[in-house]
Amino acid sequence: MPEPIGIAGGGSTTLPAGATAVACEYHGATYNVIIELLSNVPASYLSNFTAKFPVPGTSVSGLGDQALAFSQPLSGGLDNEGVVASKGSTIVEITATDTPATLSQIEAFISTLL
């Protein structure tokens, strides 16, 4: 995978005081992967991500305190998939579009980041 094309970090006026966030975007010819890590945020921020799912999400058991995932088929047999999970005051979100990654692989990676 190439280096990320975008990395943003630090605080933001849209986050609560004391919260931090880091976001990385990896973009290839057809695929796009976005990884976001937020710290010191309430678990209710999870809804900020699930509200942007392109299709209804499903609950993921055993991943953090709570987690939701979506999968949307694309042409060519690949998918647009995403998982967002919270544990304590940390939220991790990964969206993988047009990649060979599976939801299980995304969930396993998120578990290492929580």
C-alpha positions in Angstrom: 0.0 0.0 0.0 1.4 3.4 -0.8 1.9 6.2 1.7 -1.2 8.0 2.9 -2.3 10.9 0.7 -3.7 12.7 3.6 -3.0 12.8 7.3 -4.9 15.1 9.6 -4.5 15.3 13.3 -5.0 17.4 16.4 -8.0 19.1 17.8 -10.9 20.5 16.0 -13.8 22.8 16.8 -16.2 20.0 16.1 -14.7 17.8 18.8 -15.2 18.3 22.5 -12.5 20.0 24.5 -9.6 17.7 25.2 -10.4 15.4 22.3 -7.9 14.5 19.6 -8.3 12.8 16.2 -6.0 11.4 13.6 -7.3 10.5 10.1 -5.3 8.9 7.3 -6.5 8.3 3.7 -4.9 5.8 1.3 -6.0 6.2 -2.3 -5.0 4.1 -5.3 -6.2 3.8 -8.8 -9.5 2.3 -7.8 -9.5 1.7 -4.0 -9.8 4.1 -1.1 -9.1 3.4 2.6 -9.8 5.8 5.4 -8.7 5.2 9.0 -9.8 7.5 11.8 -8.8 7.3 15.5 -10.5 9.6 18.0 -9.5 9.9 21.7 -11.2 11.4 24.7 -14.6 11.5 23.0 -17.9 10.2 24.3 -19.2 6.9 22.9 -22.2 8.8 21.5 -19.8 10.1 18.8 -20.2 6.7 17.2 -23.5 8.0 15.7 -21.6 10.6 13.7 -20.0 7.8 11.7 -23.0 5.5 11.4 -25.2 8.3 10.2 -22.9 8.5 7.1 -23.0 4.8 6.3 -24.4 4.4 2.7 -26.5 1.4 3.8 -27.9 0.5 7.2 -25.3 -0.9 9.6 -25.4 -4.1 11.6 -24.1 -4.6 15.1 -20.8 -6.4 15.6 -20.4 -8.4 18.8 -17.2 -8.8 20.6 -15.5 -5.7 19.2 -14.9 -3.0 21.8 -17.8 -1.7 23.9 -20.0 -1.3 20.8 -19.4 -1.6 17.1 -21.3 -1.4 13.8 -20.4 -2.4 10.3 -21.8 -2.0 6.8 -21.1 -3.7 3.5 -22.3 -2.4 0.1 -21.6 -4.5 -3.1 -19.8 -2.7 -5.9 -19.3 -3.8 -9.5 -16.4 -6.2 -10.2 -17.1 -8.3 -7.1 -15.5 -5.9 -4.6 -17.3 -4.0 -1.8 -17.5 -0.7 0.0 -17.2 -1.8 3.6 -16.7 0.0 6.9 -16.6 -0.7 10.6 -16.7 1.8 13.5 -16.1 0.7 17.1 -15.7 2.4 20.5 -14.0 1.3 23.7 -14.1 3.7 26.6 -13.4 7.1 25.2 -11.7 5.9 22.0 -13.4 5.5 18.6 -11.8 3.8 15.6 -13.4 3.8 12.1 -12.1 2.2 8.9 -13.8 2.4 5.5 -12.4 0.3 2.7 -13.8 0.9 -0.8 -13.0 -1.4 -3.8 -10.4 -3.4 -1.9 -10.1 -7.2 -1.4 -10.4 -6.6 2.4 -13.2 -8.4 4.2 -15.2 -7.1 7.1 -13.5 -9.7 9.3 -10.1 -8.3 8.4 -11.2 -4.8 9.1 -12.7 -5.8 12.5 -9.5 -7.6 13.4 -7.4 -4.5 12.6 -9.7 -2.2 14.6 -9.4 -4.6 17.6 -5.6 -3.9 17.5 -6.2 -0.2 17.5 -8.7 0.0 20.4 
